[in-house]
Amino acid sequence: MTVGFVRPDVTDMVLRVFERSVHPELIETLCETTIPVGRNQATLRISRYGHAIEFRTNGRMVTEIATSKFAPLPVQGRMVDRRLIGYRTHMFDSPGLRYHCSYQLESLPAEVYLQVHREMQLDSRKAILKASLPGSSPSSPDCLSYLMSDLIPEGLVVHSFHTYPDNGAVLRIQTLFEVL
């Protein structure tokens, strides 16, 4: 019997952002939480690939998903569809809501990766949401994902962290949802 890797290869990761909700059954959710943001609401999920963040206001909704390019997600309402490579930013405004995201994907030498991974394990203790999945082999570190959030007067900032031990890679995403 063939056993698949827990995480996709980091080169298959994409950022998809929708101006709508995405059915939760399309996301393999490991854990989730809901945060009230004034009169609005955010739902944060960690999946086996990455994460999903849904921000709802009275009339608008934005959903950010970091996932594998092979994930079966809808095309309708998609605002961003980018490979997660290097460093990039994305921003768009819809009536009453601003979305701004920046991400960085770093590939590190093995000894540096292991040190960063240990530091991230300690940092994840303060996370609002976290998940740890077994690595692809008994000697591989776990695949770590955690989300931290900051409420601001105008909205919410979410800091997302994901490790990809097979690639020696760390993905960091910072997302701002701002009510206008």
Backbone as JSON Lines, residues from 0, in Angstrom:
{"i":0,"aa":"M","n":[0.85,-1.18,0.0],"ca":[0.0,0.0,0.0],"c":[0.89,1.24,0.0]}
{"i":1,"aa":"T","n":[0.57,2.22,-0.83],"ca":[1.32,3.46,-0.92],"c":[0.78,4.45,0.1]}
{"i":2,"aa":"V","n":[1.67,5.1,0.81],"ca":[1.29,6.13,1.78],"c":[1.68,7.48,1.22]}
{"i":3,"aa":"G","n":[0.72,8.41,1.12],"ca":[1.01,9.74,0.6],"c":[1.63,10.62,1.65]}
{"i":4,"aa":"F","n":[2.25,11.7,1.21],"ca":[2.81,12.67,2.15],"c":[1.68,13.45,2.79]}
{"i":5,"aa":"V","n":[1.92,13.89,4.01],"ca":[0.93,14.66,4.74],"c":[0.71,16.01,4.07]}
{"i":6,"aa":"R","n":[1.78,16.65,3.68],"ca":[1.7,17.95,3.03],"c":[2.08,17.82,1.56]}
{"i":7,"aa":"P","n":[1.53,18.68,0.72],"ca":[1.98,18.67,-0.66],"c":[3.4,19.24,-0.74]}
{"i":8,"aa":"D","n":[4.04,19.03,-1.85],"ca":[5.32,19.68,-2.08],"c":[5.07,21.18,-2.05]}
{"i":9,"aa":"V","n":[5.96,21.92,-1.44],"ca":[5.76,23.36,-1.27],"c":[5.63,24.06,-2.63]}
{"i":10,"aa":"T","n":[6.19,23.5,-3.68],"ca":[6.09,24.11,-5.01],"c":[4.67,24.01,-5.58]}
{"i":11,"aa":"D","n":[3.82,23.2,-4.96],"ca":[2.43,23.06,-5.4],"c":[1.48,23.97,-4.65]}
{"i":12,"aa":"M","n":[2.01,24.79,-3.73],"ca":[1.15,25.64,-2.9],"c":[0.71,26.89,-3.65]}
{"i":13,"aa":"V","n":[-0.58,27.26,-3.44],"ca":[-1.15,28.45,-4.04],"c":[-1.93,29.24,-2.99]}
{"i":14,"aa":"L","n":[-2.12,30.51,-3.28],"ca":[-2.97,31.37,-2.48],"c":[-4.18,31.69,-3.35]}
{"i":15,"aa":"R","n":[-5.36,31.35,-2.84],"ca":[-6.6,31.65,-3.56],"c":[-7.48,32.48,-2.63]}
{"i":16,"aa":"V","n":[-7.98,33.59,-3.18],"ca":[-8.82,34.5,-2.4],"c":[-10.11,34.69,-3.17]}
{"i":17,"aa":"F","n":[-11.22,34.57,-2.44],"ca":[-12.55,34.65,-3.03],"c":[-13.35,35.78,-2.4]}
{"i":18,"aa":"E","n":[-14.21,36.39,-3.18],"ca":[-15.17,37.36,-2.66],"c":[-16.49,36.63,-2.42]}
{"i":19,"aa":"R","n":[-16.4,35.58,-1.65],"ca":[-17.55,34.73,-1.33],"c":[-17.09,33.7,-0.31]}
{"i":20,"aa":"S","n":[-18.03,32.92,0.19],"ca":[-17.64,31.81,1.06],"c":[-17.27,30.61,0.2]}
{"i":21,"aa":"V","n":[-16.52,29.7,0.78],"ca":[-16.18,28.44,0.12],"c":[-16.69,27.35,1.05]}
{"i":22,"aa":"H","n":[-17.41,26.4,0.48],"ca":[-18.02,25.36,1.31],"c":[-16.96,24.65,2.15]}
{"i":23,"aa":"P","n":[-17.17,24.56,3.45],"ca":[-16.16,23.96,4.35],"c":[-15.79,22.52,3.98]}
{"i":24,"aa":"E","n":[-16.67,21.79,3.32],"ca":[-16.36,20.41,2.93],"c":[-15.26,20.34,1.88]}
{"i":25,"aa":"L","n":[-14.97,21.46,1.21],"ca":[-13.9,21.49,0.22],"c":[-12.53,21.69,0.86]}
{"i":26,"aa":"I","n":[-12.53,21.94,2.17],"ca":[-11.29,22.18,2.91],"c":[-11.17,21.08,3.97]}
{"i":27,"aa":"E","n":[-10.09,20.32,3.93],"ca":[-9.88,19.26,4.93],"c":[-9.48,19.92,6.25]}
{"i":28,"aa":"T","n":[-10.47,20.33,7.03],"ca":[-10.23,21.09,8.25],"c":[-9.75,20.19,9.39]}
{"i":29,"aa":"L","n":[-8.62,20.58,9.98],"ca":[-8.09,19.87,11.15],"c":[-8.6,20.51,12.44]}
{"i":30,"aa":"C","n":[-8.67,21.84,12.44],"ca":[-9.19,22.57,13.6],"c":[-9.7,23.93,13.12]}
{"i":31,"aa":"E","n":[-10.6,24.52,13.9],"ca":[-11.14,25.82,13.52],"c":[-11.6,26.58,14.75]}
{"i":32,"aa":"T","n":[-11.71,27.9,14.56],"ca":[-12.25,28.77,15.6],"c":[-12.92,29.95,14.92]}
{"i":33,"aa":"T","n":[-13.84,30.57,15.64],"ca":[-14.53,31.76,15.15],"c":[-14.24,32.91,16.1]}
{"i":34,"aa":"I","n":[-13.93,34.07,15.52],"ca":[-13.57,35.25,16.31],"c":[-14.56,36.36,15.99]}
{"i":35,"aa":"P","n":[-15.23,36.93,17.02],"ca":[-16.05,38.11,16.77],"c":[-15.13,39.32,16.57]}
{"i":36,"aa":"V","n":[-15.42,40.11,15.54],"ca":[-14.63,41.3,15.24],"c":[-15.62,42.46,15.17]}
{"i":37,"aa":"G","n":[-15.92,43.05,16.33],"ca":[-16.97,44.06,16.39],"c":[-18.29,43.42,16.01]}
{"i":38,"aa":"R","n":[-18.98,44.0,15.0],"ca":[-20.23,43.42,14.51],"c":[-19.98,42.41,13.4]}
{"i":39,"aa":"N","n":[-18.72,42.12,13.14],"ca":[-18.34,41.2,12.06],"c":[-17.81,39.91,12.67]}
{"i":40,"aa":"Q","n":[-17.4,38.98,11.8],"ca":[-16.96,37.68,12.28],"c":[-15.91,37.1,11.35]}
{"i":41,"aa":"A","n":[-14.94,36.42,11.95],"ca":[-13.91,35.72,11.17],"c":[-13.88,34.25,11.61]}
{"i":42,"aa":"T","n":[-13.79,33.35,10.64],"ca":[-13.63,31.93,10.92],"c":[-12.27,31.53,10.39]}
{"i":43,"aa":"L","n":[-11.45,30.97,11.27],"ca":[-10.09,30.54,10.92],"c":[-10.05,29.02,10.96]}
{"i":44,"aa":"R","n":[-9.44,28.44,9.92],"ca":[-9.31,26.99,9.85],"c":[-7.88,26.63,9.47]}
{"i":45,"aa":"I","n":[-7.39,25.54,10.04],"ca":[-6.14,24.96,9.59],"c":[-6.5,23.66,8.89]}
{"i":46,"aa":"S","n":[-5.93,23.5,7.7],"ca":[-6.17,22.29,6.93],"c":[-4.87,21.5,6.84]}
{"i":47,"aa":"R","n":[-4.93,20.34,6.24],"ca":[-3.71,19.55,6.14],"c":[-2.72,20.19,5.17]}
{"i":48,"aa":"Y","n":[-3.21,21.07,4.28],"ca":[-2.32,21.74,3.32],"c":[-1.84,23.09,3.82]}
{"i":49,"aa":"G","n":[-2.71,23.84,4.48],"ca":[-2.39,25.2,4.89],"c":[-3.48,25.76,5.78]}
{"i":50,"aa":"H","n":[-4.23,26.75,5.29],"ca":[-5.27,27.35,6.11],"c":[-6.37,27.96,5.24]}
{"i":51,"aa":"A","n":[-7.47,28.32,5.91],"ca":[-8.56,29.08,5.29],"c":[-9.02,30.11,6.31]}
{"i":52,"aa":"I","n":[-9.22,31.34,5.86],"ca":[-9.72,32.42,6.72],"c":[-10.9,33.04,6.0]}
{"i":53,"aa":"E","n":[-12.02,33.08,6.69],"ca":[-13.23,33.68,6.13],"c":[-13.61,34.87,6.99]}
{"i":54,"aa":"F","n":[-13.71,36.05,6.36],"ca":[-14.07,37.27,7.09],"c":[-15.42,37.74,6.56]}
{"i":55,"aa":"R","n":[-16.39,37.88,7.48],"ca":[-17.76,38.27,7.11],"c":[-18.14,39.62,7.72]}
{"i":56,"aa":"T","n":[-18.68,40.49,6.88],"ca":[-19.32,41.71,7.36],"c":[-20.79,41.58,7.01]}
{"i":57,"aa":"N","n":[-21.57,42.63,7.27],"ca":[-23.0,42.57,6.94],"c":[-23.25,42.24,5.47]}
{"i":58,"aa":"G","n":[-22.53,42.89,4.59],"ca":[-22.81,42.69,3.18],"c":[-21.7,42.05,2.38]}
{"i":59,"aa":"R","n":[-20.54,41.8,2.97],"ca":[-19.38,41.31,2.22],"c":[-18.75,40.11,2.9]}
{"i":60,"aa":"M","n":[-18.05,39.36,2.08],"ca":[-17.3,38.21,2.59],"c":[-16.06,38.03,1.74]}
{"i":61,"aa":"V","n":[-14.93,37.77,2.41],"ca":[-13.68,37.45,1.73],"c":[-13.15,36.17,2.36]}
{"i":62,"aa":"T","n":[-12.72,35.23,1.52],"ca":[-12.16,33.97,2.0],"c":[-10.78,33.79,1.39]}
{"i":63,"aa":"E","n":[-9.78,33.63,2.26],"ca":[-8.4,33.37,1.83],"c":[-8.07,31.91,2.12]}
{"i":64,"aa":"I","n":[-7.51,31.23,1.12],"ca":[-7.15,29.83,1.29],"c":[-5.73,29.61,0.78]}
{"i":65,"aa":"A","n":[-4.86,29.09,1.64],"ca":[-3.52,28.64,1.25],"c":[-3.62,27.13,1.15]}
{"i":66,"aa":"T","n":[-3.43,26.6,-0.06],"ca":[-3.69,25.18,-0.29],"c":[-2.87,24.65,-1.45]}
{"i":67,"aa":"S","n":[-3.06,23.4,-1.76],"ca":[-2.42,22.78,-2.91],"c":[-3.12,23.24,-4.2]}
{"i":68,"aa":"K","n":[-2.36,23.39,-5.26],"ca":[-2.96,23.79,-6.54],"c":[-3.93,22.73,-7.05]}
{"i":69,"aa":"F","n":[-3.88,21.54,-6.5],"ca":[-4.77,20.46,-6.92],"c":[-6.07,20.41,-6.13]}
{"i":70,"aa":"A","n":[-6.23,21.29,-5.12],"ca":[-7.45,21.3,-4.31],"c":[-8.64,21.7,-5.18]}
{"i":71,"aa":"P","n":[-9.76,21.0,-5.04],"ca":[-10.94,21.27,-5.88],"c":[-11.73,22.46,-5.37]}
{"i":72,"aa":"L","n":[-11.28,23.67,-5.7],"ca":[-11.96,24.87,-5.24],"c":[-12.68,25.53,-6.41]}
{"i":73,"aa":"P","n":[-13.76,26.28,-6.12],"ca":[-14.51,26.92,-7.2],"c":[-13.71,28.03,-7.89]}
{"i":74,"aa":"V","n":[-14.16,28.39,-9.07],"ca":[-13.55,29.48,-9.83],"c":[-14.37,30.77,-9.63]}
{"i":75,"aa":"Q","n":[-15.66,30.62,-9.48],"ca":[-16.56,31.77,-9.33],"c":[-16.19,32.59,-8.11]}
{"i":76,"aa":"G","n":[-16.03,33.89,-8.3],"ca":[-15.72,34.8,-7.21],"c":[-14.25,34.85,-6.81]}
{"i":77,"aa":"R","n":[-13.4,34.17,-7.57],"ca":[-11.97,34.13,-7.24],"c":[-11.32,35.45,-7.64]}
{"i":78,"aa":"M","n":[-10.65,36.09,-6.66],"ca":[-9.98,37.37,-6.9],"c":[-8.48,37.21,-7.05]}
{"i":79,"aa":"V","n":[-7.89,36.23,-6.36],"ca":[-6.46,35.99,-6.4],"c":[-6.23,34.49,-6.58]}
{"i":80,"aa":"D","n":[-5.31,34.15,-7.47],"ca":[-4.9,32.77,-7.68],"c":[-3.42,32.8,-8.05]}
{"i":81,"aa":"R","n":[-2.56,32.69,-7.03],"ca":[-1.11,32.84,-7.25],"c":[-0.35,31.7,-6.59]}
{"i":82,"aa":"R","n":[0.71,31.27,-7.26],"ca":[1.63,30.32,-6.62],"c":[2.3,31.04,-5.45]}
{"i":83,"aa":"L","n":[2.52,30.31,-4.39],"ca":[3.2,30.85,-3.23],"c":[4.7,30.65,-3.4]}
{"i":84,"aa":"I","n":[5.34,31.64,-3.99],"ca":[6.79,31.61,-4.2],"c":[7.36,32.97,-3.82]}
{"i":85,"aa":"G","n":[8.55,32.96,-3.24],"ca":[9.23,34.22,-2.93],"c":[8.43,35.09,-1.98]}
{"i":86,"aa":"Y","n":[8.38,36.38,-2.3],"ca":[7.69,37.37,-1.48],"c":[6.74,38.15,-2.38]}
{"i":87,"aa":"R","n":[5.49,38.28,-1.97],"ca":[4.51,39.02,-2.76],"c":[3.48,39.66,-1.85]}
{"i":88,"aa":"T","n":[2.77,40.64,-2.39],"ca":[1.64,41.25,-1.69],"c":[0.45,41.31,-2.65]}
{"i":89,"aa":"H","n":[-0.73,41.29,-2.07],"ca":[-1.98,41.42,-2.83],"c":[-2.91,42.31,-2.03]}
{"i":90,"aa":"M","n":[-3.68,43.13,-2.74],"ca":[-4.65,43.98,-2.07],"c":[-5.81,44.25,-3.01]}
{"i":91,"aa":"F","n":[-7.02,44.25,-2.46],"ca":[-8.17,44.73,-3.22],"c":[-9.21,45.25,-2.25]}
{"i":92,"aa":"D","n":[-10.02,46.16,-2.77],"ca":[-11.12,46.74,-1.99],"c":[-12.42,46.29,-2.62]}
{"i":93,"aa":"S","n":[-13.34,45.92,-1.77],"ca":[-14.72,45.75,-2.21],"c":[-15.51,46.73,-1.36]}
{"i":94,"aa":"P","n":[-16.72,47.09,-1.74],"ca":[-17.45,48.09,-0.96],"c":[-17.51,47.72,0.52]}
{"i":95,"aa":"G","n":[-16.92,48.57,1.35],"ca":[-16.97,48.39,2.8],"c":[-15.89,47.5,3.39]}
{"i":96,"aa":"L","n":[-15.03,46.88,2.56],"ca":[-14.04,45.95,3.09],"c":[-12.76,45.98,2.25]}
{"i":97,"aa":"R","n":[-11.62,46.05,2.93],"ca":[-10.31,46.0,2.27],"c":[-9.61,44.71,2.68]}
{"i":98,"aa":"Y","n":[-9.0,44.06,1.7],"ca":[-8.19,42.86,1.93],"c":[-6.77,43.18,1.53]}
{"i":99,"aa":"H","n":[-5.82,42.9,2.42],"ca":[-4.41,43.11,2.12],"c":[-3.63,41.93,2.67]}
{"i":100,"aa":"C","n":[-2.77,41.35,1.85],"ca":[-2.02,40.16,2.25],"c":[-0.59,40.27,1.75]}
{"i":101,"aa":"S","n":[0.34,39.82,2.57],"ca":[1.72,39.68,2.11],"c":[2.2,38.31,2.57]}
{"i":102,"aa":"Y","n":[2.99,37.67,1.71],"ca":[3.5,36.36,2.09],"c":[4.95,36.21,1.68]}
{"i":103,"aa":"Q","n":[5.61,35.29,2.39],"ca":[7.01,35.01,2.12],"c":[7.22,33.51,2.28]}
{"i":104,"aa":"L","n":[7.82,32.9,1.28],"ca":[8.18,31.49,1.33],"c":[9.69,31.41,1.31]}
{"i":105,"aa":"E","n":[10.25,30.83,2.38],"ca":[11.7,30.71,2.49],"c":[12.1,29.24,2.46]}
{"i":106,"aa":"S","n":[13.09,28.92,1.64],"ca":[13.73,27.6,1.67],"c":[15.05,27.77,2.4]}
{"i":107,"aa":"L","n":[15.27,26.94,3.41],"ca":[16.41,27.11,4.29],"c":[17.32,25.88,4.25]}
{"i":108,"aa":"P","n":[18.63,26.08,4.51],"ca":[19.52,24.93,4.67],"c":[19.04,24.09,5.86]}
{"i":109,"aa":"A","n":[19.3,22.78,5.85],"ca":[18.77,21.84,6.84],"c":[19.01,22.28,8.28]}
{"i":110,"aa":"E","n":[20.23,22.67,8.62],"ca":[20.52,23.03,10.02],"c":[19.79,24.3,10.44]}
{"i":111,"aa":"V","n":[19.64,25.25,9.52],"ca":[18.91,26.48,9.81],"c":[17.42,26.17,9.94]}
{"i":112,"aa":"Y","n":[16.91,25.35,9.02],"ca":[15.5,24.97,9.07],"c":[15.16,24.33,10.43]}
{"i":113,"aa":"L","n":[15.98,23.41,10.89],"ca":[15.7,22.72,12.16],"c":[15.67,23.7,13.33]}
{"i":114,"aa":"Q","n":[16.55,24.7,13.34],"ca":[16.55,25.71,14.4],"c":[15.29,26.57,14.32]}
{"i":115,"aa":"V","n":[14.94,27.01,13.12],"ca":[13.72,27.82,12.94],"c":[12.5,27.01,13.35]}
{"i":116,"aa":"H","n":[12.46,25.73,12.98],"ca":[11.34,24.86,13.33],"c":[11.17,24.76,14.85]}
{"i":117,"aa":"R","n":[12.27,24.6,15.57],"ca":[12.21,24.54,17.04],"c":[11.67,25.85,17.63]}
{"i":118,"aa":"E","n":[12.12,26.97,17.08],"ca":[11.64,28.27,17.55],"c":[10.15,28.44,17.27]}
{"i":119,"aa":"M","n":[9.72,27.95,16.1],"ca":[8.3,28.05,15.76],"c":[7.45,27.15,16.66]}
{"i":120,"aa":"Q","n":[7.96,26.01,17.06],"ca":[7.23,25.16,18.0],"c":[6.98,25.9,19.31]}
{"i":121,"aa":"L","n":[7.97,26.64,19.78],"ca":[7.8,27.44,21.0],"c":[6.79,28.56,20.78]}
{"i":122,"aa":"D","n":[6.92,29.27,19.66],"ca":[6.0,30.38,19.35],"c":[4.56,29.9,19.21]}
{"i":123,"aa":"S","n":[4.37,28.68,18.71],"ca":[3.02,28.18,18.46],"c":[2.22,28.0,19.75]}
{"i":124,"aa":"R","n":[2.89,27.99,20.89],"ca":[2.19,27.86,22.17],"c":[1.25,29.05,22.42]}
{"i":125,"aa":"K","n":[1.54,30.19,21.79],"ca":[0.73,31.39,21.97],"c":[-0.33,31.54,20.88]}
{"i":126,"aa":"A","n":[-0.43,30.57,20.0],"ca":[-1.32,30.67,18.84],"c":[-2.78,30.51,19.23]}
{"i":127,"aa":"I","n":[-3.64,31.14,18.44],"ca":[-5.08,30.99,18.64],"c":[-5.55,29.65,18.07]}
{"i":128,"aa":"L","n":[-4.79,29.13,17.11],"ca":[-5.12,27.87,16.45],"c":[-3.83,27.22,16.01]}
{"i":129,"aa":"K","n":[-3.67,25.9,16.25],"ca":[-2.45,25.23,15.81],"c":[-2.73,23.76,15.54]}
{"i":130,"aa":"A","n":[-1.9,23.22,14.65],"ca":[-1.98,21.79,14.32],"c":[-0.58,21.31,13.97]}
{"i":131,"aa":"S","n":[-0.31,20.07,14.34],"ca":[0.96,19.44,14.04],"c":[0.66,18.09,13.42]}
{"i":132,"aa":"L","n":[1.22,17.86,12.24],"ca":[1.0,16.6,11.52],"c":[2.3,15.85,11.41]}
{"i":133,"aa":"P","n":[2.26,14.53,11.4],"ca":[3.51,13.77,11.29],"c":[4.24,14.08,9.99]}
{"i":134,"aa":"G","n":[5.56,14.08,10.07],"ca":[6.38,14.26,8.87],"c":[6.25,13.03,7.96]}
{"i":135,"aa":"S","n":[6.92,13.08,6.84],"ca":[6.8,12.0,5.85],"c":[7.59,10.75,6.23]}
{"i":136,"aa":"S","n":[8.45,10.86,7.25],"ca":[9.21,9.7,7.72],"c":[9.4,9.83,9.23]}
{"i":137,"aa":"P","n":[9.76,8.74,9.9],"ca":[9.95,8.82,11.35],"c":[11.05,9.81,11.76]}
{"i":138,"aa":"S","n":[12.02,10.06,10.89],"ca":[13.1,10.99,11.24],"c":[12.8,12.44,10.84]}
{"i":139,"aa":"S","n":[11.71,12.65,10.14],"ca":[11.35,14.0,9.68],"c":[10.62,14.76,10.78]}
{"i":140,"aa":"P","n":[10.89,16.07,10.94],"ca":[10.12,16.86,11.91],"c":[8.64,16.9,11.49]}
{"i":141,"aa":"D","n":[7.79,17.2,12.45],"ca":[6.37,17.35,12.14],"c":[6.13,18.54,11.22]}
{"i":142,"aa":"C","n":[5.02,18.48,10.51],"ca":[4.55,19.62,9.72],"c":[3.74,20.49,10.68]}
{"i":143,"aa":"L","n":[4.15,21.72,10.85],"ca":[3.56,22.6,11.84],"c":[2.77,23.7,11.15]}
{"i":144,"aa":"S","n":[1.58,23.98,11.66],"ca":[0.78,25.12,11.2],"c":[0.2,25.81,12.42]}
{"i":145,"aa":"Y","n":[0.27,27.13,12.43],"ca":[-0.4,27.86,13.49],"c":[-0.77,29.26,13.02]}
{"i":146,"aa":"L","n":[-1.84,29.78,13.64],"ca":[-2.37,31.1,13.31],"c":[-2.39,31.94,14.58]}
{"i":147,"aa":"M","n":[-1.98,33.19,14.43],"ca":[-2.05,34.17,15.51],"c":[-2.88,35.33,14.98]}
{"i":148,"aa":"S","n":[-3.62,36.0,15.86],"ca":[-4.46,37.09,15.38],"c":[-4.35,38.31,16.29]}
{"i":149,"aa":"D","n":[-4.58,39.47,15.69],"ca":[-4.6,40.73,16.4],"c":[-5.86,41.48,16.0]}
{"i":150,"aa":"L","n":[-6.71,41.79,16.98],"ca":[-7.86,42.64,16.72],"c":[-7.39,44.08,16.66]}
{"i":151,"aa":"I","n":[-7.85,44.8,15.65],"ca":[-7.55,46.22,15.54],"c":[-8.89,46.95,15.47]}
{"i":152,"aa":"P","n":[-8.92,48.26,15.73],"ca":[-10.22,48.95,15.73],"c":[-10.99,48.81,14.42]}
{"i":153,"aa":"E","n":[-10.29,48.69,13.3],"ca":[-10.96,48.63,12.0],"c":[-11.12,47.21,11.47]}
{"i":154,"aa":"G","n":[-10.62,46.19,12.19],"ca":[-10.72,44.84,11.63],"c":[-9.85,43.82,12.34]}
{"i":155,"aa":"L","n":[-9.15,43.0,11.52],"ca":[-8.41,41.87,12.05],"c":[-7.14,41.65,11.23]}
{"i":156,"aa":"V","n":[-6.05,41.31,11.94],"ca":[-4.81,40.9,11.29],"c":[-4.56,39.45,11.69]}
{"i":157,"aa":"V","n":[-4.27,38.59,10.71],"ca":[-3.98,37.19,10.99],"c":[-2.58,36.89,10.49]}
{"i":158,"aa":"H","n":[-1.76,36.28,11.35],"ca":[-0.41,35.85,11.01],"c":[-0.45,34.33,10.91]}
{"i":159,"aa":"S","n":[-0.12,33.79,9.74],"ca":[-0.16,32.35,9.49],"c":[1.24,31.83,9.27]}
{"i":160,"aa":"F","n":[1.53,30.68,9.85],"ca":[2.85,30.06,9.72],"c":[2.67,28.58,9.39]}
{"i":161,"aa":"H","n":[3.42,28.1,8.39],"ca":[3.35,26.7,7.99],"c":[4.76,26.21,7.67]}
{"i":162,"aa":"T","n":[5.08,24.99,8.13],"ca":[6.39,24.41,7.81],"c":[6.21,23.24,6.85]}
{"i":163,"aa":"Y","n":[7.21,23.07,6.0],"ca":[7.25,21.99,5.01],"c":[8.61,21.3,5.15]}
{"i":164,"aa":"P","n":[8.72,20.35,6.09],"ca":[10.01,19.73,6.4],"c":[10.69,19.06,5.2]}
{"i":165,"aa":"D","n":[9.93,18.42,4.34],"ca":[10.54,17.73,3.19],"c":[11.25,18.7,2.26]}
{"i":166,"aa":"N","n":[10.8,19.96,2.27],"ca":[11.41,20.98,1.42],"c":[12.32,21.92,2.21]}
{"i":167,"aa":"G","n":[12.35,21.77,3.53],"ca":[13.1,22.71,4.36],"c":[12.57,24.13,4.19]}
{"i":168,"aa":"A","n":[11.24,24.26,4.09],"ca":[10.62,25.55,3.78],"c":[9.68,26.01,4.88]}
{"i":169,"aa":"V","n":[9.58,27.34,5.01],"ca":[8.68,27.97,5.95],"c":[7.86,29.01,5.18]}
{"i":170,"aa":"L","n":[6.54,28.94,5.33],"ca":[5.63,29.88,4.68],"c":[5.03,30.77,5.76]}
{"i":171,"aa":"R","n":[5.18,32.1,5.56],"ca":[4.61,33.09,6.48],"c":[3.66,33.97,5.67]}
{"i":172,"aa":"I","n":[2.45,34.13,6.21],"ca":[1.46,34.97,5.54],"c":[0.87,35.93,6.58]}
{"i":173,"aa":"Q","n":[0.8,37.2,6.22],"ca":[0.15,38.19,7.08],"c":[-1.01,38.77,6.31]}
{"i":174,"aa":"T","n":[-2.21,38.71,6.91],"ca":[-3.42,39.14,6.23],"c":[-4.16,40.18,7.06]}
{"i":175,"aa":"L","n":[-4.58,41.25,6.41],"ca":[-5.37,42.3,7.04],"c":[-6.74,42.33,6.41]}
{"i":176,"aa":"F","n":[-7.78,42.27,7.25],"ca":[-9.16,42.5,6.83],"c":[-9.57,43.8,7.51]}
{"i":177,"aa":"E","n":[-9.85,44.82,6.7],"ca":[-10.15,46.14,7.26],"c":[-11.52,46.59,6.8]}
{"i":178,"aa":"V","n":[-12.38,46.9,7.78],"ca":[-13.72,47.39,7.48],"c":[-13.59,48.88,7.17]}
{"i":179,"aa":"L","n":[-14.1,49.28,6.0],"ca":[-13.99,50.68,5.56],"c":[-15.23,51.48,5.94]}
